[in-house]
Amino acid sequence: QVHLLESGGGLAQAGGSLRLSCAASGRTVARSVLGWFRQAPGKEHEFVAAITWSHGGTDYADAVKDRFTISRDTFMNTMYLQMNSLKPEDTAVYFCAVRDPPYRISPKEKDEYEYWGQGTQVIVSS
């Protein structure tokens, strides 16, 4: 069982920056893929970014590519999402999630992830 706790959400101005954190506990995630999803009001979960814990390989949704950066601190078992050049359409509840092996090379679907945090709200004003 992996427990995930997101933090760092809040209010930001368009063009501003925000850093989200996801702390993993309960067991190792060394063999897992960790990802960020977001859910805007009235919409389904949308893939944002993912990182393979073992080697740090990353993947991004086109909507956030070149603006967001996913990273991890293996000693702290914490994943980060650095969000720059924020837009109002980035407003959503952001969730971190874990996909245990076996997994395909780039899991991007909600149903491919087994464990989820509670989410943290991000609101971007114009």
Secondary structure, 3 states (H helix, E strand, C coil): CCEEEEECCEEEECCCCEEEEEEEECCCCCCCEEEEEEECCCCCCEEEEEEECCCCCEEECCCCCCCEEEEEECCCCEEEEEECCCCHHHCEEEEEEEECCCCCCCCCCHHHCCEECCCEEEEEEC
